[in-house]
């Protein structure tokens, strides 16, 4: 049976076991878990968003896959603190550890401009204001993504998609496209071309430049010219699957297939992943069962393509600490179950990302626990696993 090998991990956090006082556990669990991770473009580093309002950079050991009696111990190379929770993080698409000028990370937080920092020193390199013209208050994007060329980035906020020129720090966006009127009662609201709600996720299809934007109100909008063009169309994922446990209550991630034909959609409070055929104006093709993501927390998924374009694999973690993989997704129709699974953590897995070579998997875990979670904890032998791990596949 295939069993990935843990080759590196962070140290156990102070709130990761029941050995301490309950008060200590409550305090530790509030702000010591990983909210998400992503690989740098060159595959040398991991950029992590942490619940203590920081962004951390981990550089992967060059001898990661060498035989060793114990996994490598990972520690942050750089920590970028913030005064408020970080809503979105995006690594520069030409990040190269050999050229420090490219090791950049973009982030947004409440009541502040969007900031561009060095992932190696933490130094602020530039900031970009997104301001509500009516109130003059900062708008905090809930999603960020660079375009494939790296000269612009896109920010998704409440019923708005904004595009910034990276070379113009301190300037307003060069384009701001409303996704629709914020109130459905507005007379010019058209559900085929408009969507309302917070734009929670963004993905650009490289060959066509089509931007897919997903919202917490469970709509997908497609926009031309990398978010600067007209709306191509909008569709909703509500009611597309008969099983109520598959569909969720808010889109948290969208991923394009490499062929640009399919869109993979992950939601919060969902037991699956939806796959839509975009050529057929948003027709549901496949839904992946057994994801175990019935939580409001964002649990990230990853899409991996093997030898042929149709051999797509989806990797995802669940609230039960298990990683699951669905193989050859685009060769099926209807509901499909995981191909295999393994236990990776003892808490919710907030991110699952595969290295570009396909040989290493990165996972991170943890969640915010509330007062009632600690009652009877000893009897349940519950643990708090707030760690980042690397696995050899």
Helices and strands as residue ranges (DSSP letters): E 5-10, H 22-31, E 34-39, E 45-50, E 54-59, E 72-74, E 78-81, E 86-91, G 100-102, E 104-109, E 114-118, E 124-128, E 143-146, E 152-157, E 160-165, E 175-178, E 199-204, E 211-215, E 219-223, G 225-227, E 231-236, E 251-256, E 262-267, E 270-277, G 278-280, E 283-293, E 301-305, E 312-317, E 322-326, G 329-331, E 334-336, E 340-343, E 349-354, E 360-365, G 371-374, H 377-380, E 388-392
